[in-house]
């Protein structure tokens, strides 16, 4: 009897096949993660337990920058509240037609500044944004020391307009140079036309001229020595001067740019001096208009190196001293200076800060 074996359920094993090698990325190819893998970004530095890195959104930073000018205006106004009260009190006793003319002259100073800024660069800048930037820069200039506010605002504006940083810095230096030369030239011309406009003996104490000259000479010697000894600083300064001279030549090859540069530079201090003359006429200041203009130019030149925000405090004191040196009584000179600073500084300060915040929000600067 034949016994049948049950069929085996196990199939015979097939011979092993060699595994195909995994495809390797080409040399230099970018590595890409798989779609089924979720990438986890680990922090770069050590963090305290339970804390995760957070990045402040750019929108929040921009909102803070928009509100910062308003905060600074409030702080400055509180610090000078007594000056504001006294200045507005003098404005109530002034003749309004002259005051309106002074306000008009103040508004024209922003137009003159815009013309000078445009004349300092070959590239065409947007006119409306340029004018709004000058209005906002005036407010920033009164909140930061030594003109840093206006310089920073205009430098940022030119950079946003597509002008490289080196050329923007050269244009800023050219603007400052042209405005300084025009201010000093206007002062020298008025002094030649009216030699007795200012009695300098009352401005400087006896025996102070020689120490002042020695101090200026010492500063010049120290600056030259630092440039000669520090090679890196000397290289940076020479590179900047080459860029500035190239920009200067390019600007003066265009008559329209040269006219805007020097015409605006001359009109800017002339309009500022005209504002003080008009305020003095509104208050009956017993000083000839030319003498008041000379007093203003001399005072602003004297306080140019004083590191105070917008010259707040130092300009008022220098103007009072200059007007007294020109022949005005102290009380009337003080009233005229306070009224003038109310018109040119304090009234445009809040609108200028709002404009500055709007320009930051709109990414114009």
C-alpha positions as CSV (number, residue, x, y, z in Angstrom):
1,X,0.0,0.0,0.0
2,X,1.4,3.3,-1.1
3,X,1.2,6.2,1.4
4,X,0.8,9.6,-0.2
5,X,2.6,12.5,1.4
6,X,0.6,15.7,1.8
7,X,1.7,18.5,-0.4
8,X,4.0,20.9,1.2
9,X,2.7,24.4,1.6
10,X,6.2,25.8,1.5
11,X,7.5,26.9,-1.8
12,X,11.0,26.4,-2.7
13,X,13.2,29.4,-2.0
14,X,14.3,31.4,-5.0
15,X,18.0,32.3,-5.2
16,X,18.9,35.6,-3.6
17,X,19.0,38.6,-5.9
18,X,21.6,41.3,-5.3
19,X,20.2,44.5,-4.0
20,X,20.2,47.5,-6.4
21,X,22.4,50.4,-5.1
22,X,20.6,53.5,-4.0
23,X,20.9,56.5,-6.4
24,X,23.5,58.9,-5.1
25,X,23.1,62.7,-5.6
26,X,25.5,64.3,-8.0
27,X,28.5,66.2,-6.6
28,X,27.5,69.8,-5.9
29,X,23.7,69.1,-6.1
30,X,21.4,70.7,-3.5
31,X,20.1,68.4,-0.9
32,X,16.3,68.3,-0.7
33,X,14.4,66.7,2.2
34,X,11.8,64.0,1.5
35,X,8.2,65.0,1.3
36,X,7.3,62.5,4.0
37,X,9.8,64.1,6.4
38,X,9.0,67.2,8.5
39,X,12.0,69.5,8.9
40,X,12.7,70.7,12.5
41,X,14.8,73.8,12.9
42,X,16.9,73.6,16.0
43,X,18.0,76.7,17.8
44,X,21.5,77.8,17.1
45,X,22.5,78.8,20.6
46,X,21.7,77.4,24.1
47,X,18.3,78.4,25.4
48,X,16.9,78.3,29.0
49,X,14.6,75.3,29.6
50,X,11.0,75.9,28.5
51,X,11.8,78.9,26.3
52,X,11.7,79.1,22.5
53,X,13.3,81.7,20.3
54,X,11.0,84.4,19.1
55,X,11.5,86.9,16.4
56,X,10.0,90.4,16.6
57,X,8.0,91.0,13.5
58,X,9.1,93.8,11.2
59,X,5.6,95.3,11.4
60,X,5.9,95.7,15.2
61,X,9.3,97.4,14.8
62,X,7.9,99.8,12.2
63,X,5.0,100.7,14.5
64,X,7.4,101.5,17.3
65,X,9.5,103.7,15.0
66,X,6.3,105.5,13.9
67,X,5.4,106.3,17.5
68,X,8.9,107.2,18.7
69,X,8.9,110.7,17.2
70,X,5.7,111.6,19.0
71,X,7.1,110.3,22.3
72,X,10.3,112.4,21.8
73,X,8.1,115.5,21.0
74,X,6.2,115.0,24.2
75,X,9.4,114.7,26.2
76,X,11.0,117.8,24.7
77,X,7.8,119.9,25.1
78,X,7.5,119.0,28.7
79,X,11.1,119.9,29.3
80,X,10.6,123.3,27.7
81,X,7.1,124.1,28.8
82,X,8.0,127.4,30.4
83,X,9.6,128.6,27.1
84,X,6.4,127.6,25.2
85,X,4.1,129.4,27.6
86,X,6.2,132.6,27.5
87,X,6.6,132.4,23.7
88,X,2.9,132.0,23.0
89,X,2.3,135.0,25.4
90,X,4.6,137.2,23.2
91,X,2.8,136.0,20.0
92,X,-0.5,137.3,21.3
93,X,0.9,140.8,21.5
94,X,2.5,140.7,18.0
95,X,1.1,142.1,14.7
96,X,-0.4,139.2,12.8
97,X,0.5,140.3,9.2
98,X,4.2,140.1,10.0
99,X,3.7,136.8,11.8
100,X,1.9,135.3,8.8
101,X,4.8,136.5,6.6
102,X,7.2,134.8,9.0
103,X,5.2,131.5,8.8
104,X,5.4,131.8,5.0
105,X,9.2,132.3,5.0
106,X,9.5,129.2,7.3
107,X,7.5,127.1,4.9
108,X,9.7,128.2,2.0
109,X,12.8,127.0,3.9
110,X,11.6,123.4,3.3
111,X,11.4,124.1,-0.4
112,X,14.9,125.6,-0.4
113,X,16.2,122.5,1.5
114,X,14.5,120.2,-1.1
115,X,16.1,122.1,-3.9
116,X,19.5,121.8,-2.3
117,X,19.1,118.1,-1.7
118,X,18.1,117.5,-5.3
119,X,21.1,119.6,-6.5
120,X,23.5,117.5,-4.5
121,X,22.8,114.3,-6.5
122,X,22.6,113.7,-10.3
123,X,19.7,111.2,-10.0
124,X,16.2,112.6,-10.1
125,X,14.4,112.3,-6.8
126,X,10.6,112.2,-6.5
127,X,9.6,115.7,-5.8
128,X,6.6,115.2,-3.4
129,X,8.4,112.6,-1.3
130,X,11.5,114.8,-1.2
131,X,9.5,117.8,0.0
132,X,7.7,115.7,2.6
133,X,11.0,114.2,3.7
134,X,12.5,117.7,4.3
135,X,9.5,118.6,6.5
136,X,9.9,115.4,8.5
137,X,13.7,115.9,8.6
138,X,13.2,119.3,10.3
139,X,11.3,117.6,13.1
140,X,13.9,114.9,13.5
141,X,16.6,117.5,13.5
142,X,15.1,119.1,16.6
143,X,15.0,115.8,18.4
144,X,18.5,114.6,17.8
145,X,21.8,116.5,18.5
146,X,24.0,118.3,15.9
147,X,21.8,117.8,12.9
148,X,22.0,114.0,13.1
149,X,18.2,113.6,12.7
150,X,17.9,115.4,9.3
151,X,21.1,113.7,8.0
152,X,19.8,110.2,9.0
153,X,16.3,110.8,7.4
154,X,17.8,112.1,4.1
155,X,20.4,109.4,4.0
156,X,17.7,106.7,4.4
157,X,15.5,108.5,1.8
158,X,18.2,108.5,-0.8
159,X,19.1,104.9,-0.1
160,X,15.5,103.8,-0.6
161,X,15.4,105.8,-3.9
162,X,18.1,103.5,-5.1
163,X,21.2,105.6,-4.6
164,X,24.2,103.6,-3.2
165,X,25.2,104.4,0.3
166,X,28.6,105.8,-0.7
167,X,27.0,108.3,-3.1
168,X,24.3,109.1,-0.6
169,X,26.9,109.9,2.0
170,X,28.8,112.0,-0.5
171,X,25.6,113.9,-1.4
172,X,24.9,114.6,2.3
173,X,28.5,115.9,2.8
174,X,28.1,118.1,-0.4
175,X,24.8,119.5,1.0
176,X,26.4,120.4,4.3
177,X,29.4,122.0,2.6
178,X,27.3,124.1,0.2
179,X,25.0,125.2,3.0
180,X,27.9,126.2,5.3
181,X,29.7,128.1,2.5
182,X,26.5,129.9,1.5
183,X,25.8,130.8,5.2
184,X,29.3,132.2,5.8
185,X,29.3,134.0,2.4
186,X,26.0,135.6,3.2
187,X,27.2,136.7,6.6
188,X,30.4,138.1,5.2
189,X,28.5,140.0,2.5
190,X,26.1,141.6,5.0
191,X,29.0,142.6,7.2
192,X,30.8,144.2,4.3
193,X,27.6,146.1,3.3
194,X,26.9,147.1,6.9
195,X,30.1,147.1,9.0
196,X,28.5,148.4,12.2
197,X,25.7,145.8,12.2
198,X,27.2,143.8,15.0
199,X,29.4,144.8,17.9
200,X,31.6,141.7,18.5
201,X,33.1,143.2,21.6
202,X,29.9,142.4,23.5
203,X,29.8,138.9,22.2
204,X,33.2,137.7,23.3
205,X,34.7,138.4,26.7
206,X,38.0,140.2,26.9
207,X,41.0,138.0,26.3
208,X,39.0,135.1,24.9
209,X,40.0,135.4,21.2
210,X,43.5,134.0,21.6
211,X,42.4,130.9,23.7
212,X,39.6,130.2,21.1
213,X,42.1,130.3,18.3
214,X,44.5,128.0,20.2
215,X,41.7,125.5,20.8
216,X,40.7,125.5,17.2
217,X,44.3,125.0,16.1
218,X,44.7,122.1,18.6
219,X,41.6,120.4,17.2
220,X,43.0,120.7,13.7
221,X,46.4,119.3,14.7
222,X,44.8,116.4,16.6
223,X,42.6,115.5,13.6
224,X,45.6,115.6,11.2
225,X,47.7,113.5,13.6
226,X,44.9,110.8,13.9
227,X,44.6,110.6,10.1
228,X,48.3,110.3,9.7
229,X,48.7,107.5,12.3
230,X,45.5,105.4,11.8
231,X,45.9,103.8,8.4
232,X,42.4,102.3,8.3
233,X,40.8,105.6,9.1
234,X,43.0,107.4,6.6
235,X,42.0,104.9,3.8
236,X,38.3,105.3,4.6
237,X,38.5,109.1,4.6
238,X,40.4,109.2,1.3
239,X,37.9,106.8,-0.3
240,X,35.1,109.0,0.8
241,X,36.8,112.1,-0.5
242,X,37.3,110.5,-3.9
243,X,33.6,109.6,-4.0
244,X,32.6,113.1,-2.9
245,X,34.8,114.8,-5.5
246,X,33.5,112.5,-8.2
247,X,29.9,113.4,-7.2
248,X,30.8,117.1,-7.1
249,X,32.2,117.0,-10.6
250,X,29.1,115.1,-11.9
251,X,26.7,117.6,-10.3
252,X,28.5,120.6,-11.7
253,X,28.4,119.2,-15.2
254,X,24.6,119.8,-15.1
255,X,23.7,123.5,-14.8
256,X,20.3,122.7,-13.4
257,X,21.8,120.7,-10.6
258,X,24.4,123.3,-9.8
259,X,21.8,126.0,-9.7
260,X,19.6,124.0,-7.4
261,X,22.5,123.2,-5.1
262,X,23.9,126.7,-4.7
263,X,20.6,128.6,-5.1
264,X,18.9,126.5,-2.5
265,X,21.9,126.7,-0.2
266,X,21.8,130.5,-0.4
267,X,18.0,130.8,-0.1
268,X,17.9,128.5,3.0
269,X,19.7,130.8,5.5
270,X,18.3,133.9,3.8
271,X,14.8,132.7,4.5
272,X,15.6,131.8,8.1
273,X,17.0,135.2,8.7
274,X,14.0,136.8,7.0
275,X,11.8,134.9,9.4
276,X,13.5,136.5,12.4
277,X,13.4,139.9,10.8
278,X,9.6,139.6,10.2
279,X,9.0,138.4,13.8
280,X,11.1,141.4,15.0
281,X,9.1,143.8,13.0
282,X,5.9,142.3,14.4
283,X,7.1,143.0,17.9
284,X,8.6,146.4,17.2
285,X,12.2,145.4,17.7
286,X,14.2,148.6,17.5
287,X,16.9,147.1,15.3
288,X,17.3,147.6,11.5
289,X,16.4,144.6,9.4
290,X,19.9,144.1,8.1
291,X,21.3,144.1,11.6
292,X,18.7,141.5,12.7
293,X,19.7,139.3,9.7
294,X,23.4,139.6,10.6
295,X,22.6,138.8,14.2
296,X,20.8,135.6,13.2
297,X,23.6,134.4,10.9
298,X,26.3,135.1,13.4
299,X,24.4,133.3,16.2
300,X,23.7,130.2,14.0
301,X,27.3,130.0,13.0
302,X,28.4,130.3,16.6
303,X,26.2,127.4,17.8
304,X,26.9,125.1,14.9
305,X,29.2,123.0,16.9
306,X,27.1,122.9,20.1
307,X,25.8,119.3,20.4
308,X,22.2,120.1,21.5
309,X,19.0,118.7,19.8
310,X,18.2,121.3,17.1
311,X,20.1,123.9,19.1
312,X,17.3,124.0,21.7
313,X,18.5,126.4,24.4
314,X,21.8,127.3,22.8
315,X,20.3,129.0,19.7
316,X,17.9,131.0,21.9
317,X,20.7,132.3,24.1
318,X,23.0,133.1,21.1
319,X,20.2,134.9,19.3
320,X,19.4,137.0,22.4
321,X,23.1,137.9,22.8
322,X,23.4,138.7,19.1
323,X,20.3,140.9,19.0
324,X,21.5,142.8,22.1
325,X,24.9,143.2,20.4
326,X,23.0,144.7,17.4
327,X,21.4,147.3,19.7
328,X,18.2,145.8,21.0
329,X,17.0,145.9,24.6
330,X,17.2,142.6,26.4
331,X,13.5,142.2,27.1
332,X,12.4,142.9,23.5
333,X,15.2,140.7,22.1
334,X,14.1,137.8,24.4
335,X,10.4,138.2,23.3
336,X,11.4,138.2,19.6
337,X,13.6,135.2,19.9
338,X,11.0,133.2,21.8
339,X,8.3,134.1,19.3
340,X,10.6,133.2,16.4
341,X,11.4,129.8,17.9
342,X,7.7,129.1,18.5
343,X,7.0,129.6,14.7
344,X,10.1,127.9,13.3
345,X,10.5,125.0,15.8
346,X,7.5,124.3,18.1
347,X,4.6,124.8,15.7
348,X,6.0,122.4,13.0
349,X,7.3,119.9,15.5
350,X,4.2,117.8,16.0
351,X,3.1,117.8,12.3
352,X,6.6,117.0,11.3
353,X,6.7,114.1,13.7
354,X,3.4,112.8,12.3
355,X,4.8,113.1,8.8
356,X,7.9,111.3,9.9
357,X,5.9,108.4,11.3
358,X,3.8,108.3,8.1
359,X,6.9,108.1,5.9
360,X,8.3,105.3,8.0
361,X,5.0,103.4,7.8
362,X,4.8,103.9,4.0
363,X,8.4,102.7,3.7
364,X,9.5,106.0,2.1
365,X,12.4,106.1,4.6
